[in-house]
Amino acid sequence: MMFLTNKKTLILCLVLWTSILSSSAQNTPYSIVPQPQEMTLRPGVFELNNKVEMVSSNECRQEATLFIQWLNKATGENFTVKKMEEWSYSGPYILFKSKASAAAHPDLKNMPYLNPKYAALDESTSHEGYSMTIEERGITITSEIPAGIFYATQSLRQMLPANAELQKMRLPFNFSCVQIKDKPAFVHRGMLLDCCRHFMTPDFVKRYIDLLSYYKMNVLHWHLTEDQGWRIQIDKYPLLTSVGGYRTEDDGTIYGGFYTKEQIKDIVKYASERHITIIPEIELPGHSVAAIAAYPWLSCTGDTIPVENEWGVFKDIYCAGSEQTFEFMEDIMDEVCELFPGPYIHIGGDEAPKYRWEHCDKCQKRIHDEHLKNEAELQTYFIERVAKYLETKNKKIIGWDEILEGGIPEGSMIQSWRGMEGGIAAAKSKHGVVMSPTSHCYFDYGLENIDLEKVYSFNPIPEELKTNGKEFIKGAECNMWTERAPQEVVDQRIFPRMPALAEVLWSYNENRQFIEFETRLKKHYPIWDAMDVKYGFAKVPVQFTPAIDENGKMTLSISPSPSDMKLQYSTGEKIAFKPYANPISITEPTVVKVKATSPTGQEYPIIFEKSLNPHKAIGIKPKLNYTPSPYYTGGGEMAVTDGVVGSSNFRDGHWQAQQGKDFEIILDLKTEQTFGALETHFFHYANAWIFRPDYVTFETSNDGQNWTLVEKVVTTVAPETKGEFPVNYTTTSTTKISARYIKVTAKSIGPCPTWHDAVGEPSWLFIDEVLVTSH
């Protein structure tokens, strides 16, 4: 009886607690992203009507005016700004009050971050913070500097209904009373926008400045020069844009564009008003084909080459042995610095093959004359020389983590993209760090690699630095590379993932809960609809879960996300789609296709596919002579025997990879078995340094010690073949094979070949499955 009473009491407590949580969630009036550091609800409401007075101190008049101009469009009203010095309380109000400005406060005169042009330089994030009090008589917003006032107005915008963004809101509107105290955790909160692979119009760039600022991001990293296009007007070198700004596609069409100086000045001013610093990226010494196409004397060979129309890494880079190159770079930086008043210039420094330097007399002479050890130190010399010139312009450099390889140039900041390791090394050397690892921050990657939850789980501060060195982690950026993302595709790659990173960088609550964030973010979807943001999915809408039982039988379960979507599937080209209800039995090679339909009847435009191939070795734990790359594990140690076949996208999560070594895989079938053929698949994408193996050998054994060659298979696909696709290696004998052990060896081509633009760099091998078939 006592047990039953306790059980009833426990159940009653759980019901009451659940009710309290539910009520609290329902009564929370605001879904602000990023979540404020402190938000306390108070009784009462403040009525925003057309009688409310808008009042501002002089220091933040620009920020107040910007908000009120937006509010007038949103409501159809005609609010004006009154000077705080001339105002006396007589009725409802919204008061914007900044305590200091760069010009007016002598104690802060040496803090350039107080100028909106220098939003990313703030070394004390409390200055960007704000306080907002909403009470029945009015709204008071205060901040030490105007930037904080601006961020407060973005929170205020998010408190209003979505139809405000449609300019269809009508007053009065009631705000629930609340006290907010807020400030960012990191000083550098940004996004890279690559306008080189695909050109973005000036209006589109300004639109993204608006969207970034809406979520309190403060840096636009603007990628302006590349192999595929030079996008910034330089008066002294007009061919950079007239020649380097355009490329000829394979079909003969001309593609390109560039930004005039007037357009850039307009965009910079627009960003400055919204407290966003634009950091231009002028790539050097690599990713410079477009410039060399315009001025061949910039290269080691002097050969005339076209602007690249393929993606990848190319061997033609700026000649480090020529004084003309450095004169060119100084001339470029003169004009770039005039256009961008912020404190940083990003100089790239990534993916610069050294082949041309190794075979260039001028570069080799430079190495000798400057007492350098190798080409890596020559790159450091190149970057340091540019950095020292930029110092005369009161600029500092940011570079990708490759610039660490020849020694970190003094005073530089590192942007770590190849994992977190580069950032850790830079922080230990007391250099500033911007984290952008491919694992969480590359938004050109698909949702199968980086979905919303994974972005939200990102921690910019590695565990190794939490007790010593975390102060050097200045923040992070999400990177929007555009090889496969023209302007019309960018929205669906950025949203909803960018707001997740914005919250990580602003709020930085290590105990944050994704479910709570997701609930808040769902209220932003109507806002994006109103803003005409063509957002994508939060995660892959269809989840495939293959399973193998103890008898080696394979089934495939399919689940929708969100759960209220309806799914239909087909298992063959001529098989009609039918509703999904139960796991599908897979007994032969099958491509399962799935259609997803929302409860409102909207069919998603993508048909999702999963290729499956059950075979005799399915589910067997392989013995590998390699450790898969942490970026391409294929899903774990069972990747080559899980029965899931990789697609034509090497980032689909099913391809397993390693760099610079041969592959050896041994399978133990546990008993001697008879089978008909052996098969495996490797990926080929030469531009990404991924090559099919020179050959694959298949061997068998009954004792695991003595091996018999079944066949050495060579493909007809040449290493220089263009495109990206899987390559099959299959035994051709019609004689049945009997064995317990199977060994598969794949011979890497070694370093990238001499004809390759990354000659000498270690190549990649990607494998997806070892098939042991009955026939």
Secondary structure by P-SEA (a helix, b strand, c coil): caaaaaaaaaaaaaaaaaaaaaaaaaaccccccccccbbbbbcbbbbbcccbbbbbcccaaaaaaaaaaaaaaaccbbbbbbbccccccccbbbbbbbcccccccccccccccccccccccccccccccbbbbbcccbbbbbcccaaaaaaaaaaaaaaccccccccccccccccccbbbbbbbcccccbbbbbcccccccaaaaaaaaaaaaaacccccccccccccccccccccccccccccccccccccccccccccaaaaaaaaaaaaaacbbbbbbbccccccaaaaaaccccccccccccccccccccccccccccaaaaaaaaaaaaaaaaacccccccccccccccccccccaaaaaaaaaaccccaaaaaaaaaaaaaaaaaaacbbbbbccccccccccccccccccccaaaaaaaaaabbbbbbbcccccccccccccccaaaaaacccccccccccccccccbbbbbbccccccccccccccaaaaaaaaaaaacccccccaaaaaaaaaaaaaaaaaaccccccccccbbbbbbbccccbbbbbbbbccccbbbbbbccccccbbbbccbbbbccbbbbbbbbbccccccccbbbbbbbbbccccccccccccccccccccccccccccccccccccccccccccccbbbbbbbbcccbbbbcccbbbbbbbcccccccccbbbbbbbccccbbbbcccccccccccccbbbbbbbbbcccccccccbbbbbbbbcccccccccccccbbbbbbcccccccc
